[in-house]
Every structure is written in structure tokens, then in C-alpha cells.
Amino acid sequence: MAKITRALHTGISVYNMDESVEWYEKNLDFKKIKDDYVPPLKARIVFLSNGEYELELFQYDQPKPLPKDRLMPNDDLQTVGTKHVAFEVDDMAGMKEKFLANGVEIAHEVQMEGNNVMFIHDNSGVLIELIQNN
């Protein structure tokens, strides 16, 4: 029987590729592994990796802005579609300290089922969830 064997990547559209690559490298320890311009899409596509997990960033020549109701986790959950990417972290306090030092916008913090959960925005406003399982 056919089955999914592992997650490969998450695709995220961004406003400015160079700034986004720098943001993901600086804040989430991703490294650039591929950088191409795809003429039929009129978009630059960059793959970043952190371990075996990859992000695929798209910068279109004419990007459409992120709707304002997608900026807050609880509001965004009401809109049909993909919501966010989530990463498990081993030290939420350390991550928060790093984010604050780097000027990262923290959108929401909560305890859920005893776990620390934090939502941040990347430099394009995209929501990212971080979870420290306790």
C-alpha cells in the first residue's frame, strides 16, 4: 500500500528574497541550498534547509500582499487554507531571547496542554509556530 514516507518542504511566498533568506538563516538556522529564477513563473525560487527539512521560498516579480486577517493566529485559523509551519524547539526562552534581540515580531504566546507555544512573523508577515513540548 502506498504511503507518505516523510515531509519534504514547505513553500512560502515572500516580498524580498535576499532579506527573507537572511531572516531564515539568522533566526531559524536555515541554510541556502538552491537559488534559481524560473521565467515561466516570473519568480525567483530558493530552497533552504535545516537538517533534512526544507523551505521553498518564492519571490514573484509582482507579489500580492498578505491579507491583514492572516496576521493573527486565531483570526487566520478561521480562513480556509494552509495556516502556518510549526517547528519543535528545545528551549523556548532561548528562542524568544534570540527573536527579541533580532527584532522578530512575536504575534502570540500561550501554554497549550502544558507545552510552550509561540507564534512569530517572518519578515514578510508569514506566521510560524514554535512548540516546546514539556
Secondary structure, DSSP 8 states (H G I E B T S, - for coil): --------EEEEE-S-HHHHHHHHHHHH--EEEEEEEETTTTEEEEEEEETTEEEEEEEESS-----GGGSSHHHHTTSSS---EEEE-S-HHHHHHHHHHTT--EEEEEEETTEEEEEEE-TT--EEEEEE--
